[in-house]
Amino acid sequence: MPARPAKKRAASAPIRLVISGCRGRMGALLVEEALKNPAFQLVGGTEPKGSPQVGRPIPGAEQLTVTDDLGPLMEQADMLIEFTAPEATLAHARAAAEAHVPMVIGTTGFSLDQMKRLEQAARKSPLFWSPNMSIGIVIVRRTISAISELLFNFGLGEVSRARISETHHTQKKDAPSGTAKALAEELMKTTGWLIPDEEIEAKREGEVVGIHSVTFEQPAERITVTHEATDRRVFAQGALLVAAHFSKIFKKPGLYRMDDFITALQKQPAPSAR
């Protein structure tokens, strides 16, 4: 069966948005933030089969009811956003790819096999995935990259040690966090500094939204870079920022990351000052 063509949307029209897991912790925040943003038109939200939320109105958009069937919503959507669980995300990614609906994914905890399956879905339609949608974490990643490179340039790499720690709320299932792993990947990519998952300190405490620290220890000094998310709303805002620019940046099928997004934004002309 030939693939259906991608949907066409007038440049001035709002982005028709579907949020899966719309009554979850992150999904509810995505709904709230999307309803405040004129760049988006919320056209639907889903919850898993058997959820007591199915059939109920979506708060703030009472004309819409929560459904457990993503398929019909894909006919209306320009964009799908999801922060749920790996297997649910993979199923929704396949449905979005078949419908040629781009997708922004904030789900964490993917295994290597699940990441390969996500990449397969991205062969049909552009997908964006980031374990952390905070722009602040982008700044941290670039900062630790610069620090590690300078340490090696100064000949201090052999006498230095890098440590990563992260703290999250007790309901977070994956440990270490996807963000902590991404920080470790950044160090490996920049200078070959290896920090295995088992050496990342992961704590689960109360309602902590997310704290990540990278410490560089030398014999006589210590450098620590810390990022603390004080409100998980920042992740919803970051996902919507990506979604707002998606169609202008990611035109071809593929699995895109935050570095791709930031690099593309930096290439765009800066807005003129008034």
N, C-alpha and C positions, 0 to 999 in steps of 0.2 A: 504494500500500500504506500503511495507516495506521501511524503511528509507534508503536513499542512503548512502554508506560508505563515510567517510571523505576522502578528497583528500590527495594523497601522494605527497611529494615534496622532492627532493634530498637535503640533508643538505647543500650542497655548492651552490645550486641554489638561485637566488634572490627571494624574496617574491613577488608574483604577486599581485599587489595592485589595488583596486578600491576605488575611493573617491566619495562619494555622496555629492551633493551640491558643486561640484568642482569649480564653479565660484563665490561662495559666499566669504565673507570676510575671513573666516577661511579656507574654501575649497581651495581657490587659494593659500594660504600660505602652506597648506599641499602638494599641487601639486609641488610648488617650492622646498620645503624641500625634498620631496621624490625623485625628479629628480636629486638632488645633492648627494643622498645617494646610494652607490652601493649595499646596502643590499636589495633594492627594485627595482621592475620593474613595472612601472605604466601601467596597461592594460586597464583602462577606467575610465570615470567619468560621473556622472549624474547631471541633473537639473530637476526641476519639469516640468510636461507637460504644454505647453504654454509659457515656458521661451524663450526669444529671443536668449538665448545662445545655445539652442538645435540645433544640426547640425553643429555648428561651431567647428573649431579645438581647441584643448586644448593648450593654450599657453605653449611653451616649449616642447610640445609633439604633434606637428602638424599632425603626422600620425594618431592620435586618434581624434575622434570627440565626442563632448558632446551628450549624449543620454538621453532620458526620460524613458528608459526601463531597469531597473536593472537586470531583469531575465537572459538575455543572458550573461551578464557580470559575473554573479555568476558561470557560467560554466568554466570561465577562471581564477577565482580569488582564491588566497590563503587567502586573508584578505580584509575586508571592513572597512573603517574608515569614521566616520560621525560626523559632527558638524552642525546640522540643527535645526529642530523644533520637539517637542515631538511626534506629530502624524505621521509625516513623518518618524522619527526614528523608531517608533514602526512598521510601515509597512515594512520598510527595514530590521528591526531585524527579523521579521517573515520570510521574503524571504531568508535572510542569514541563519537562523536556518534550514529552509527546505533544503537548498543546502549544509548544514554542512560547511559553511564558517564562521570562527571566525570573530568577529566584535569588533572594538574599538570605543567607543562612548564618545563624549565630549559634547553632547547636554545637556542643562540645562532647568529648568522650568517644570520638570515632576510633575504631581499631584500624590497623593498616589495611585489612581487607575491605572494611567499610569505606575507607578513603578511596580505594581503587574503584569501588562501585559508584561512588559519587563522581569520580572522574569520567566513568563510562556514561553516566547520565548527561554530563556536561558536553559530550560530543555532539549532542543534538541542539542544545540551547545554552546560552551563557548562564553560568551560575557563579555566584560570589559567596565565598566562605571565609569567615574570620572567627577565631575563638574569642576574640575581644574586639568589640566595635568602638572602643574608646580611642579618640584621636590622641589622648594623652599617652596611651601605651605605644603609639607610633613614635612619639617623641622619645620615650624611654628606650625603645629598641634602637633608634638611631644614636642616642646618647651612649648607650653601652657599647655599641659597635665602634664609635669614635674612641672611647676610653680604652677598649681592649687593643685597638690598633696602635694607639699612642704608646701604651705600655710595652708592646713588642718592638715598636720603633725605637724606644728609649733603651732597649735591652733589658727590660724588667720582666718580660714574660716568664722567664725561667724561675724567678724568685717570687712570683705573684700567684695568688690563688683566687679563683672566682667562685662565689657561692650564690645560689638562688633559693629564695624562700617565698612561700605564698600562704595566705590565710583566707579562708572563705567560710561561709555559713555552713551549718551542720547538715543541711539538706543537699549540698553539692556532692554528687556521687563520684565523679572522676577525680583522681588524685595521682600525680600532680595535675594541676589545671592545664588546660590547653594553652593558656597564655604563658605559663611558666615554661612549658615545652618550647613555645615559640621563641622565648627569650634565650633559651639554651641553643636553639637552632641558629639564632642570630650570631651568637658568639662562635659557634662552629663554622658558620659561613664566613665570618670576618677573619678569624685568626686560627681556626682549627682547634679552639679551646673546647674540650669535651667535658660536658657535665651530664652524666647518665641520669635517667629518670629517678633511679633509686637514690641518687645523691641530692635531689631537690627536696628541701624541707617543706612538707605540706601539712598545714594545720586546719582543723575544722572547729570553729568556735562561734557559738551564738548565731547572730544575724549579720555577721560581717559580710559586706557586699563583695569586697575583693581588695587585698593588699598584696603587692608584688615588690620584692626587693632584690636587687643584684648588688653584691658586695665584692669589691676587689681589694684583697689584702696583700700588702707588701710588708717587709720586715719592720718598717718604722711608721707606717701610715695605713689608713683604710679609707676607701672611697665607697660610699653607698648611694645608689640611686633607687628611690622608692616611689611607687605610684599607688595611691589609694583611691578607689572609687567609693564615694560617700553616698551615692544614690544610684541604684541600678537603672534609673531613667536615662543615664548617660549612654547605656548600651542601646536603648531604643532610639535615642536621638542619632547615634552614630549609624545605625542600620538604615534609618530613614534618609540620612544624608547621602549614603551610598545609593539608595533607591532613587533619590531625586536626580542624581547625575548618571544613573546606570545607562540609559539608552544613548547618551551622548558619548560614553566612554567605551562600553563593552558591546561591540556590534557583532562579533563572531562567537560561535560556540567555544566553550572552554571553561575551565575552573579557575576563577580569578581570586586573588588574595588582596589584602590591604595594601601591600607594597605596590601592586598594579594600580590600585585606585589612586593612591597618593602621587605616584609618578605621573599618571595621566592628568591629574588635577594641576600639577606643577607645570605641565606643558601648555595648559590653556592660558590664553591672554588674561592678564590681570585686569580687573574692572577699573575703568578710568575714574580718577578722583574728581569730585565735583567742587 
